């Protein structure tokens, strides 16, 4: 081996570590900026001095204190939802080796939403904790059904088949959802704001009620990032490396289901975030899920919080819910990815 080739070989890990360090610093910086922007920017802008006074020395009678308390709650919930959806999307793309993997595209969010509405209409379910139970069951049923149908045939569950079956399942689930909503005004009132994805309805109590699901889901997905790397080599190679493929894939899917159920229970269905974040991180980090998974937890809230801010200022004094603004951004990206031959294996 020539001296030049040896130098290049030795310098590659150094450059990779340097790039990862820069990405980590960049994600943390963007996260801080997004949190500050979420607190200060809206239909009524607030300057930093007033915001700090309202947060740290609140006056119960002042409008600024009420406004900042609401924005703080919205920001905290946005951080959790953004982290959860990004981690779920990254884990789903890795474990299925499907670059179009996303809880919304594959019908998991629709399944969770549909069963929440069934719970509201049949037993009067209310509150994020109760929603979470129904949402987790619906997400699990949707994941099993979509993957089973897409696996039919010699080619198995290819990315395009999964996306198409997921779209068909989503249409069917939303038809059932709409039919249930039309059966009663109470169901409609309970569901109509929540169904398009919003950060403004949930409270700290709601967040605490689903926090166990979030923690368990993050542990099961981020904690098995090394196994996701091995899955990318194929099941046979992963088994030769000592992986219990079926067991660990099931465990990761349990984690994804818990994360999706928690997110839907708190904010309703929010699409495309889990699709965009892993792609962006892979573009700069490469395919190592030991970095993609934890950084998704920080990068997801950045996009979601800014989407929420855009919804506040686009048509003042009214607000556009974050589920709508995320779709506006996500649909063109999804179309680009599905038309890129590199991203789709037919």
N, C-alpha and C positions, 0 to 999 in steps of 0.2 A: 504494500500500500504506500502510495506517495505521501510525502510530508504534507502537501496541500490537502489531499483527501482526508488524512488523519486529522488535520486541523479543523476541517469542516465538520467531521463526525463528532469531535469533542465539543465544538462550539454550539452544536444544535441543541443539546439539553439546556445549555446556559441561556440561549435565546428564548427557548420555550418557557423556562422559569421566569425570565425577565418579562415576557409578554403576559404571563399569568398574573404576575405581581401588578403590572400596570392595569390589567383588566379589573383585578380586585379593588385597587384604589379608585379606578374610574367608577365602578358600580357603587362603592360606598359614597363617593362624592355626589353622584347623581341621585342616590337615595336621600341624602341630606337635603339637597336642593329641592327634590320633589316634595318632601315633608314640609319644608318651609313654604314652598309655593302653594301647597294644599291648605296651609293655615292662613296665608295672607291674601290669596287671590280668590275672587268670587264676584258675584253681582255687586257686592259692596266691598271694595278693597279695604284692607286694614294695614296701617303702617306698622313696622316692627315694634316700635316703642309702645304703641297702644295694645298690640297683641300680647307683648310680654307682660304688661301691667294687668291685662284682663285675665291672663292665664295664671300668673303667680300671685296676684293680689286681687282676686275677683270681687266685684261688687254685685251682690245678688239683684240689685235693681237696675243695673245698667244694661243697655242693649248690646254693648261691646262684649261684656262678659258672657251673655247668653249666646251671642254669635260665635265667639271663640270656643265655648264649651261644645257647641254643636259641631264646629269644624274639627275640633280635636277628636271627638268621638268618631266622626266620619273618617278622619285620617287614620286613626288606629285600626278601625275595621278594614279600611282600604289596604293597609299594610298586610294584615293577616290574609285577606282574600287574594291579593296579588301574589303573595308568597305561595299560598296553597295551590292556586290555579297553575302557576308557572312550574312548580315542582311536580304536580300531577301530570302536566303535559310532557315535561322532560322525561319522567319515568315511563309514561305510556309510549313515547316515541322510541325509547331505548329498549324496553322489554319486548315490544312487538316488532322492532326493527322497521318501523313505519314512520317515515318523515312527515306524514300528514296526520299523525296521531294528535288528537286534541279531544278533551272531554265533550266539547260541543259538537264537533264534526262527526265523531263516532257515536253520537246519540246518547251518551251517558248523562249529560245534563238534562236532555229532554225526558229521559226515563225517570230521573230523580224528580224533575218538575211535575211530571204526570202523576206520580204516586203521592206527592205532597198535596196536589189538588184533590186526589181521591180521598186522602185523609181529611182534608178540610170539608169536603162535601158529605162524607159518610159518617164521620165520628166527631166533627167539629174541631179538628186539630188546630192548635194555635201556639205561637211561640217558637223560637228558634230551636229549642231543645226537642220539642215534639216533631217539628219539621225535619230535624236531622235524622230521626229514626226512619221516617218515611222516605226521606231522600236517599239515605244509604241503601235501603232495600231496593228502591227504584233504580239507583245507579248500578247496583250489582246485577239485577235482572237484565238491565239494558246491555251491560258489558258482556254477559254470558250469551245473550240472544244474538247480538250483532256479530260477535266473534264466531259463534257456531255457524250461523248462516253464511258468513263470508268464507269460512273454511271449506264449504262444500265445493267439490271439484278437484281436479288434479293439481291445479296451481296453488291451492290453499288460500290462506287469507292474505292476499297481496294488498299493498297500500290503497290502490284504486278500488278494489272490491270492498275493503273495509269502509272507505269513504262513501261509496255509493250505498252500501247497506245501511250505514249510519245515517245518511241523508233520508233514506226511505223510512227507516225506523223513527227518525225525528219527526217526519211528516205525520206518520201514524200516531205517535205519542201526542203530538200537539193537537191533532184532531180530537182525540179522546179528552185531552185537557180542556179544549174549547167547549166540547159537548157537556162536560161536567160543570164548567163555569156557567153555562147558559141555563142550567137547571135551577139556579137559585141566586137571588140578589146578594145574600150574605156571602156566598162563596166568591162572587164577583168582587164585592167590596174588599174582602180579605186578600184577594189575589192580584187585583188589577195593577197596583203599583209595583208589586214584588216581581211580577212575571218578566219584566224587561230588564231586570238587573239594576239594583240601586244600592248605594252605600248609606243612604240617609234614614232607612227605617229601623235598622237594628240598634240595639243598645249594648252597653257594657255587660249587662246581665245576659243578653243573648249570646254575646261572645264567650262569656265564661261557661255557658251551658254546652257549647260545642267545642271548647278548648281541648278536652280530652281526645276527641276525634282527631283534631289537628295535630296534637303532639304525637299520638300513635301513628298517624299517617306519615308524618315527616320522618319519624324514626324508621319506619318500614321501607320507605322509598330512598331517602338520602343515605340511610345506613347500609343499604345494599347496592350502592353505586358501583362498587367493584364487580359485583356479580352482573350488573347491567353491561359493564364493559365486556365481560366474558360472553354474554349472550350475543353480542354483536359479531362474534367469531363463528356463530352457528352452534346449534345444540350439541352436536357431536364433539366439537372442540371444547365447548364449555364443560361437558361431562368428563372429558379427558383431563381437564384442569381441576377436577374435583368438585365441580358444582352439582348440586342436586337440582337439576334444571326445573322439573315440574313443581317441586315444593317451593323453590325460591320465586319462580314466576307467579305462583298462586299467592305467596305472601306479598309480593310487590303489588299485585292486582288488588289485594285487600287494602293495602295502603292507599292506592289510587282511589278506590271506592270511598274510603273514609274521608279523604281530602275533598273529593267532589261533593259528597253528601254534606259536609260541613259548609263548603262554599255556597252551595245552592240554598241551604237552610238560612244562611246569613244574608245573602244578597240577591238570591234568585239566579237564573241562568245568565252567565256572562261568557260570551264566545270569544275565540281566537287568541286570547292571551296565552294559553298553553301551547298554541301553535307557534307564535312569533318568538317568544323568549328563547326556547331551546335552539331554534335556527340561528338567531343572532349570536348566541354564545358559541355555538359550534363553529360559526364563521371566523371567530377570532381565537378560540381556544383549541380547536380540533375536537375529536370525538371522545375525549376522556370525560366520562360521567362523574368521576370523582371530583371534578371541578365544575362541570355543568350543573349538577344537582344542587350543591350548596349555593352557587352564585345565582341560580334561578330564584332562590328565596329572597335575594336582595334586588334582582333586576325586575321581577314581576311587579312589586309595588310601585316602581318608578313609572312604568307605563300606565298602570291602572290609576294612580293618583293624578297624573297629568291628563288622562282621558276624563277623569271626573272634573278637573279644573276647567277643561275646555267646555264641558257640558254646562258649567255654571255661567260662563261668560259669553257663550255663543249667541244666545237669544235672551238677554236680560229684559225684564226681571225674572222671567221663567227659567227653569232649568231643564236641560236634556239629561236623562238618566245615563249612567255610565255604560249600561249595556248597549245603548244605541251608539254612543261615540266609539266604543270599542269595535262594534260591527262596521262602522264607517271606515275605520282604519284597517280592520282585519280582512274584509272581503277582498280588496285588491291584492293583498299579500297572498291570500289563499289561492286566488286565481293564478297569480304568477307562479306559485309553487307547483300547482297541479299541471301547469302547462310547461314546466321545465322538465325535460327528459331526465336530467340528472337527479331530480328529486323523487321521481316516480318510477317504480319497477312494475311494469305491467305483467 
